[in-house]
Amino acid sequence: IHRVFYENVPERLWELKNSQGNVIDVVVPGQYRQALVEVGRHIPPDAEKLSDLMTGFCETFHPDHFQGDRKLIAIMAAHHRFAWIHPFSDGNGRVGRLFTDAALKLTGLDSTGAWCLSRGLARQSSIYKSKLAAADAPRKGDFDGRGQLSESALMNFCEFMLDCAIDQVSYISELLDLASFRKRINGYVQARNDGRVKGLGELKSIASILLHTAFVQGELERSQAIEMSGMSERTARRMLGQLKGEGLLSETSTRSPLRWEIPEHAEPWYFPELVPA
């Protein structure tokens, strides 16, 4: 993840600078850091120990070791432990968040671009950083786990991460408001026909039904669209051509099913809470 991320950003962003703006090091994509660093009050392990620590990290948090909900808890715990090891000279936070989102996706919590934990962490950045730092604390007595670090602080961090994930699902669900989506598509078509959407011609009212069906099903067979329209085949194909031309539907070939799309001119009507007009 670290290698792919840095290979896709400008090389000037590989440079590490001190407070005076002088370059003191350069990130090597995918390579563990070669020196000791300080992250706030946390001093991560020596560079010489990173290979063994990361091998142990991968063994400890291998997904085959966990079942059911324990997989989700392990992902959140791994997020902190990765940050504590701090294996790279830069980009650890980005890599950790990408890793966590990818791990959640592999458990079946596939965001497909609609929600992700990283957005929630950005919205609660200060709390996230404080909880992450608190989990660096050493064990507090014999009833605080068996490792070197505090188990209770790690549990507190995991609870925060899980709550943040749930909050993001709720937040995105409220913004999308899928229950009333048919009305919003109807509103878009009506806005086209009374001139509130500038620069685009009128749409036949049946277009709203076709667009909603494509949205619900993910794609729409051409023969189904023509049948639903109740028009002659020639007239129906002309309307489908208009919907494709304006980005409301798409195709991969002239024979492929039609897929629902969100062109910029429809965004404020489809998702008014997410993309204000």
C-alpha positions as a Markdown table, in Angstrom:
| # | Residue | x | y | z |
|---|---|---|---|---|
| 1 | Ile | 0.0 | 0.0 | 0.0 |
| 2 | His | 2.8 | 2.4 | 0.9 |
| 3 | Arg | 4.7 | 1.7 | -2.3 |
| 4 | Val | 1.6 | 2.1 | -4.6 |
| 5 | Phe | 0.5 | 5.3 | -2.8 |
| 6 | Tyr | 3.8 | 7.1 | -3.1 |
| 7 | Glu | 4.4 | 5.9 | -6.7 |
| 8 | Asn | 1.2 | 7.7 | -7.6 |
| 9 | Val | 2.0 | 11.1 | -6.0 |
| 10 | Pro | 4.6 | 13.7 | -7.3 |
| 11 | Glu | 8.1 | 12.9 | -6.2 |
| 12 | Arg | 8.4 | 16.4 | -4.6 |
| 13 | Leu | 6.0 | 15.0 | -1.9 |
| 14 | Trp | 8.5 | 12.3 | -1.1 |
| 15 | Glu | 10.7 | 14.9 | 0.5 |
| 16 | Leu | 10.7 | 15.2 | 4.3 |
| 17 | Lys | 11.5 | 18.6 | 5.7 |
| 18 | Asn | 12.3 | 20.0 | 9.1 |
| 19 | Ser | 10.7 | 23.1 | 10.7 |
| 20 | Gln | 13.1 | 25.3 | 8.8 |
| 21 | Gly | 11.9 | 23.9 | 5.5 |
| 22 | Asn | 15.2 | 22.0 | 4.7 |
| 23 | Val | 15.0 | 18.5 | 3.2 |
| 24 | Ile | 16.3 | 16.0 | 5.8 |
| 25 | Asp | 15.2 | 12.8 | 4.2 |
| 26 | Val | 13.4 | 11.3 | 1.2 |
| 27 | Val | 10.7 | 8.6 | 1.3 |
| 28 | Val | 11.5 | 5.4 | -0.5 |
| 29 | Pro | 8.1 | 3.9 | -1.6 |
| 30 | Gly | 7.5 | 0.6 | 0.2 |
| 31 | Gln | 10.7 | 0.7 | 2.3 |
| 32 | Tyr | 10.8 | 0.7 | 6.1 |
| 33 | Arg | 12.3 | 3.7 | 7.8 |
| 34 | Gln | 16.1 | 3.6 | 8.4 |
| 35 | Ala | 16.2 | 5.8 | 11.5 |
| 36 | Leu | 14.6 | 6.5 | 14.8 |
| 37 | Val | 11.7 | 9.0 | 14.8 |
| 38 | Glu | 9.5 | 10.8 | 17.3 |
| 39 | Val | 5.7 | 11.0 | 16.8 |
| 40 | Gly | 4.4 | 13.6 | 19.3 |
| 41 | Arg | 5.2 | 12.0 | 22.7 |
| 42 | His | 5.5 | 8.5 | 21.2 |
| 43 | Ile | 9.0 | 7.1 | 20.3 |
| 44 | Pro | 8.4 | 4.2 | 17.9 |
| 45 | Pro | 10.7 | 1.1 | 18.0 |
| 46 | Asp | 14.2 | 1.1 | 16.6 |
| 47 | Ala | 14.5 | 0.8 | 12.8 |
| 48 | Glu | 16.5 | -2.5 | 13.3 |
| 49 | Lys | 13.4 | -4.1 | 14.9 |
| 50 | Leu | 10.9 | -3.2 | 12.2 |
| 51 | Ser | 11.2 | -6.3 | 10.0 |
| 52 | Asp | 10.6 | -8.7 | 13.0 |
| 53 | Leu | 7.8 | -6.4 | 14.3 |
| 54 | Met | 6.0 | -6.3 | 11.0 |
| 55 | Thr | 6.3 | -10.0 | 10.5 |
| 56 | Gly | 4.8 | -10.5 | 14.0 |
| 57 | Phe | 2.1 | -8.0 | 13.2 |
| 58 | Cys | 1.1 | -9.9 | 10.0 |
| 59 | Glu | 1.0 | -13.2 | 11.9 |
| 60 | Thr | -0.9 | -11.8 | 14.9 |
| 61 | Phe | -3.6 | -10.1 | 12.8 |
| 62 | His | -3.9 | -12.7 | 10.0 |
| 63 | Pro | -7.7 | -12.8 | 9.2 |
| 64 | Asp | -7.7 | -16.6 | 9.5 |
| 65 | His | -7.2 | -16.3 | 13.2 |
| 66 | Phe | -10.5 | -14.5 | 13.8 |
| 67 | Gln | -14.1 | -15.4 | 13.2 |
| 68 | Gly | -17.3 | -13.3 | 13.1 |
| 69 | Asp | -17.3 | -10.0 | 14.9 |
| 70 | Arg | -13.8 | -10.7 | 16.3 |
| 71 | Lys | -12.5 | -9.9 | 12.8 |
| 72 | Leu | -13.8 | -6.3 | 13.1 |
| 73 | Ile | -12.3 | -5.9 | 16.5 |
| 74 | Ala | -9.0 | -7.3 | 15.3 |
| 75 | Ile | -9.0 | -4.8 | 12.3 |
| 76 | Met | -9.4 | -1.9 | 14.7 |
| 77 | Ala | -6.8 | -3.2 | 17.1 |
| 78 | Ala | -4.4 | -3.7 | 14.1 |
| 79 | His | -5.0 | 0.0 | 13.1 |
| 80 | His | -3.4 | 1.1 | 16.4 |
| 81 | Arg | -0.7 | -1.4 | 16.5 |
| 82 | Phe | 0.4 | -0.5 | 13.0 |
| 83 | Ala | 0.5 | 3.2 | 14.0 |
| 84 | Trp | 2.5 | 2.3 | 17.2 |
| 85 | Ile | 5.1 | 0.4 | 15.1 |
| 86 | His | 5.3 | 3.4 | 12.7 |
| 87 | Pro | 7.2 | 1.4 | 10.1 |
| 88 | Phe | 7.7 | 4.1 | 7.5 |
| 89 | Ser | 9.5 | 7.4 | 7.6 |
| 90 | Asp | 6.3 | 9.1 | 6.4 |
| 91 | Gly | 2.7 | 8.2 | 5.3 |
| 92 | Asn | 1.9 | 5.8 | 8.2 |
| 93 | Gly | -1.4 | 7.5 | 8.9 |
| 94 | Arg | -2.5 | 7.3 | 5.2 |
| 95 | Val | -1.4 | 3.7 | 4.8 |
| 96 | Gly | -3.0 | 2.7 | 8.1 |
| 97 | Arg | -6.4 | 4.2 | 7.1 |
| 98 | Leu | -6.2 | 2.7 | 3.6 |
| 99 | Phe | -5.3 | -0.7 | 5.1 |
| 100 | Thr | -8.2 | -0.5 | 7.6 |
| 101 | Asp | -10.7 | 0.5 | 4.9 |
| 102 | Ala | -9.5 | -2.4 | 2.7 |
| 103 | Ala | -9.7 | -4.9 | 5.5 |
| 104 | Leu | -13.2 | -3.8 | 6.3 |
| 105 | Lys | -14.1 | -4.3 | 2.7 |
| 106 | Leu | -12.7 | -7.8 | 2.7 |
| 107 | Thr | -15.0 | -8.7 | 5.7 |
| 108 | Gly | -18.0 | -7.9 | 3.5 |
| 109 | Leu | -18.5 | -4.3 | 4.6 |
| 110 | Asp | -18.0 | -3.1 | 1.0 |
| 111 | Ser | -18.3 | 0.7 | 0.9 |
| 112 | Thr | -18.2 | 0.8 | -2.9 |
| 113 | Gly | -17.3 | 4.5 | -2.6 |
| 114 | Ala | -20.5 | 5.4 | -0.6 |
| 115 | Trp | -19.1 | 5.3 | 2.9 |
| 116 | Cys | -15.6 | 4.7 | 4.4 |
| 117 | Leu | -14.2 | 4.8 | 7.9 |
| 118 | Ser | -11.5 | 7.3 | 6.8 |
| 119 | Arg | -14.1 | 10.0 | 6.1 |
| 120 | Gly | -15.4 | 9.5 | 9.7 |
| 121 | Leu | -11.9 | 9.8 | 11.1 |
| 122 | Ala | -11.4 | 13.0 | 9.2 |
| 123 | Arg | -14.6 | 14.4 | 10.7 |
| 124 | Gln | -13.4 | 13.6 | 14.2 |
| 125 | Ser | -9.7 | 14.1 | 13.7 |
| 126 | Ser | -8.8 | 15.5 | 17.1 |
| 127 | Ile | -10.7 | 12.7 | 19.0 |
| 128 | Tyr | -9.2 | 10.1 | 16.7 |
| 129 | Lys | -5.6 | 11.3 | 17.4 |
| 130 | Ser | -6.2 | 11.5 | 21.1 |
| 131 | Lys | -7.6 | 8.0 | 21.3 |
| 132 | Leu | -4.8 | 6.7 | 19.1 |
| 133 | Ala | -2.2 | 8.3 | 21.4 |
| 134 | Ala | -3.9 | 7.1 | 24.6 |
| 135 | Ala | -3.6 | 3.5 | 23.4 |
| 136 | Asp | 0.2 | 3.9 | 23.4 |
| 137 | Ala | 0.1 | 4.0 | 27.2 |
| 138 | Pro | 2.0 | 1.2 | 29.0 |
| 139 | Arg | 0.0 | -1.5 | 30.9 |
| 140 | Lys | -1.5 | -0.3 | 34.2 |
| 141 | Gly | -1.1 | -3.2 | 36.6 |
| 142 | Asp | -1.9 | -6.9 | 36.4 |
| 143 | Phe | -5.5 | -6.3 | 35.4 |
| 144 | Asp | -4.8 | -4.3 | 32.2 |
| 145 | Gly | -3.8 | -7.1 | 29.8 |
| 146 | Arg | -0.7 | -9.2 | 29.4 |
| 147 | Gly | 1.3 | -7.2 | 26.9 |
| 148 | Gln | 3.5 | -4.1 | 27.3 |
| 149 | Leu | 0.7 | -1.7 | 26.4 |
| 150 | Ser | -2.6 | -0.9 | 28.1 |
| 151 | Glu | -5.4 | -3.3 | 27.0 |
| 152 | Ser | -8.1 | -1.1 | 28.4 |
| 153 | Ala | -6.8 | 1.9 | 26.4 |
| 154 | Leu | -6.8 | -0.3 | 23.3 |
| 155 | Met | -10.3 | -1.4 | 23.9 |
| 156 | Asn | -11.4 | 2.2 | 24.3 |
| 157 | Phe | -9.8 | 3.0 | 20.9 |
| 158 | Cys | -11.5 | 0.0 | 19.2 |
| 159 | Glu | -14.9 | 1.1 | 20.6 |
| 160 | Phe | -14.3 | 4.6 | 19.2 |
| 161 | Met | -13.4 | 3.2 | 15.8 |
| 162 | Leu | -16.4 | 0.9 | 15.7 |
| 163 | Asp | -18.7 | 3.8 | 16.8 |
| 164 | Cys | -17.1 | 5.9 | 14.1 |
| 165 | Ala | -17.8 | 3.3 | 11.4 |
| 166 | Ile | -21.5 | 3.0 | 12.5 |
| 167 | Asp | -21.8 | 6.8 | 12.5 |
| 168 | Gln | -20.6 | 6.9 | 8.9 |
| 169 | Val | -23.1 | 4.3 | 7.8 |
| 170 | Ser | -25.9 | 6.3 | 9.4 |
| 171 | Tyr | -24.6 | 9.6 | 8.1 |
| 172 | Ile | -24.4 | 8.4 | 4.5 |
| 173 | Ser | -27.7 | 6.6 | 4.7 |
| 174 | Glu | -29.4 | 9.8 | 5.9 |
| 175 | Leu | -27.7 | 11.8 | 3.1 |
| 176 | Leu | -28.7 | 9.4 | 0.4 |
| 177 | Asp | -32.3 | 9.0 | 1.7 |
| 178 | Leu | -32.9 | 6.1 | -0.7 |
| 179 | Ala | -36.5 | 5.7 | 0.3 |
| 180 | Ser | -37.5 | 9.0 | -1.4 |
| 181 | Phe | -35.2 | 8.6 | -4.4 |
| 182 | Arg | -38.0 | 8.0 | -6.9 |
| 183 | Lys | -39.5 | 11.4 | -5.9 |
| 184 | Arg | -36.1 | 13.1 | -6.5 |
| 185 | Ile | -35.7 | 11.6 | -9.9 |
| 186 | Asn | -39.2 | 12.8 | -10.7 |
| 187 | Gly | -38.2 | 16.2 | -9.5 |
| 188 | Tyr | -35.1 | 16.3 | -11.7 |
| 189 | Val | -37.2 | 15.4 | -14.8 |
| 190 | Gln | -39.8 | 18.0 | -13.9 |
| 191 | Ala | -37.0 | 20.6 | -13.4 |
| 192 | Arg | -35.7 | 19.7 | -16.9 |
| 193 | Asn | -39.2 | 20.3 | -18.4 |
| 194 | Asp | -39.9 | 23.7 | -16.7 |
| 195 | Gly | -36.4 | 25.1 | -17.5 |
| 196 | Arg | -34.8 | 25.0 | -14.1 |
| 197 | Val | -32.0 | 22.8 | -15.4 |
| 198 | Lys | -30.3 | 25.1 | -17.9 |
| 199 | Gly | -29.0 | 24.2 | -21.3 |
| 200 | Leu | -30.7 | 20.8 | -21.6 |
| 201 | Gly | -33.9 | 19.9 | -23.4 |
| 202 | Glu | -37.1 | 18.4 | -22.1 |
| 203 | Leu | -37.4 | 14.8 | -21.1 |
| 204 | Lys | -40.4 | 12.6 | -21.5 |
| 205 | Ser | -42.0 | 11.7 | -18.2 |
| 206 | Ile | -41.4 | 8.0 | -18.7 |
| 207 | Ala | -37.7 | 8.8 | -18.4 |
| 208 | Ser | -38.0 | 9.0 | -14.6 |
| 209 | Ile | -39.3 | 5.4 | -14.4 |
| 210 | Leu | -36.5 | 4.1 | -16.6 |
| 211 | Leu | -33.9 | 6.0 | -14.6 |
| 212 | His | -35.3 | 4.7 | -11.3 |
| 213 | Thr | -35.4 | 1.2 | -12.6 |
| 214 | Ala | -31.8 | 1.4 | -13.8 |
| 215 | Phe | -30.9 | 2.8 | -10.3 |
| 216 | Val | -32.6 | 0.0 | -8.4 |
| 217 | Gln | -31.4 | -2.8 | -10.6 |
| 218 | Gly | -28.0 | -1.3 | -11.3 |
| 219 | Glu | -28.5 | -1.8 | -15.0 |
| 220 | Leu | -31.3 | -2.0 | -17.5 |
| 221 | Glu | -31.6 | -4.3 | -20.6 |
| 222 | Arg | -32.5 | -2.3 | -23.7 |
| 223 | Ser | -35.4 | -4.6 | -24.5 |
| 224 | Gln | -36.8 | -4.0 | -21.0 |
| 225 | Ala | -36.4 | -0.3 | -21.4 |
| 226 | Ile | -38.2 | -0.2 | -24.7 |
| 227 | Glu | -41.0 | -2.4 | -23.4 |
| 228 | Met | -41.4 | -0.2 | -20.2 |
| 229 | Ser | -41.5 | 3.0 | -22.3 |
| 230 | Gly | -44.7 | 2.0 | -24.1 |
| 231 | Met | -43.4 | 3.8 | -27.2 |
| 232 | Ser | -42.5 | 2.6 | -30.7 |
| 233 | Glu | -39.1 | 1.1 | -30.8 |
| 234 | Arg | -37.7 | 4.0 | -32.9 |
| 235 | Thr | -39.0 | 6.6 | -30.5 |
| 236 | Ala | -37.8 | 4.7 | -27.4 |
| 237 | Arg | -34.3 | 4.3 | -28.9 |
| 238 | Arg | -34.2 | 8.0 | -29.6 |
| 239 | Met | -35.1 | 8.7 | -25.9 |
| 240 | Leu | -32.5 | 6.2 | -24.7 |
| 241 | Gly | -29.9 | 7.9 | -27.0 |
| 242 | Gln | -30.8 | 11.2 | -25.3 |
| 243 | Leu | -30.3 | 9.7 | -21.8 |
| 244 | Lys | -27.0 | 8.3 | -22.8 |
| 245 | Gly | -25.9 | 11.4 | -24.5 |
| 246 | Glu | -26.5 | 13.5 | -21.3 |
| 247 | Gly | -24.7 | 11.0 | -19.1 |
| 248 | Leu | -27.8 | 9.7 | -17.3 |
| 249 | Leu | -27.2 | 6.2 | -18.6 |
| 250 | Ser | -24.1 | 4.6 | -19.9 |
| 251 | Glu | -23.1 | 1.6 | -21.9 |
| 252 | Thr | -19.9 | -0.5 | -22.6 |
| 253 | Ser | -21.0 | -1.5 | -26.1 |
| 254 | Thr | -24.0 | -1.1 | -28.4 |
| 255 | Arg | -25.4 | -4.4 | -27.1 |
| 256 | Ser | -24.6 | -4.1 | -23.4 |
| 257 | Pro | -27.1 | -3.3 | -20.7 |
| 258 | Leu | -27.6 | 0.4 | -19.8 |
| 259 | Arg | -26.1 | 1.4 | -16.4 |
| 260 | Trp | -27.4 | 4.2 | -14.2 |
| 261 | Glu | -25.0 | 7.2 | -13.9 |
| 262 | Ile | -24.9 | 10.5 | -12.0 |
| 263 | Pro | -24.0 | 13.4 | -14.3 |
| 264 | Glu | -23.0 | 16.7 | -12.7 |
| 265 | His | -26.2 | 18.4 | -13.8 |
| 266 | Ala | -28.3 | 15.8 | -11.9 |
| 267 | Glu | -26.3 | 15.7 | -8.7 |
| 268 | Pro | -28.1 | 18.5 | -6.8 |
| 269 | Trp | -31.5 | 16.9 | -7.7 |
| 270 | Tyr | -30.6 | 13.3 | -6.9 |
| 271 | Phe | -28.7 | 14.1 | -3.7 |
| 272 | Pro | -29.6 | 17.6 | -2.4 |
| 273 | Glu | -28.1 | 17.0 | 1.0 |
| 274 | Leu | -24.8 | 15.8 | -0.4 |
| 275 | Val | -24.4 | 18.2 | -3.3 |
| 276 | Pro | -26.3 | 21.4 | -2.7 |
| 277 | Ala | -27.4 | 23.3 | -5.7 |
